[in-house]
Amino acid sequence: MPLSKEEIVQIAKATAQEVINALHEDRLTYHEPETVRQGLQESLGEELTASMWYQLRARHARGRGDGETVKLYEHVAIEESRHYEEFNKRLIEVS
């Protein structure tokens, strides 16, 4: 008996959720880089992501009228951007 369209959609959604969960869990697990260069590249992505998330959280806090939290998030976002620049400089040096 063939699957109904609804059953196929349910299977697809469940599979997609399993993939998302696996990716999320994998991002929380440290994986030793194969090279120093790869480690620096991964660090670049992590710093950029953190900076963007802090900026978005600052926007959220601003929308709720929490200026102190806005200042904190913006301060930390700037630090993450500096880290990005430092990792990028080192990546250029090791290339």
Summary of the structure (lengths in Angstrom):
residues: 95
radius of gyration: 19.9
end to end distance: 58.4
largest distance: 62.0
contacts: 214
relative contact order: 0.10
helix: 83%
strand: 0%
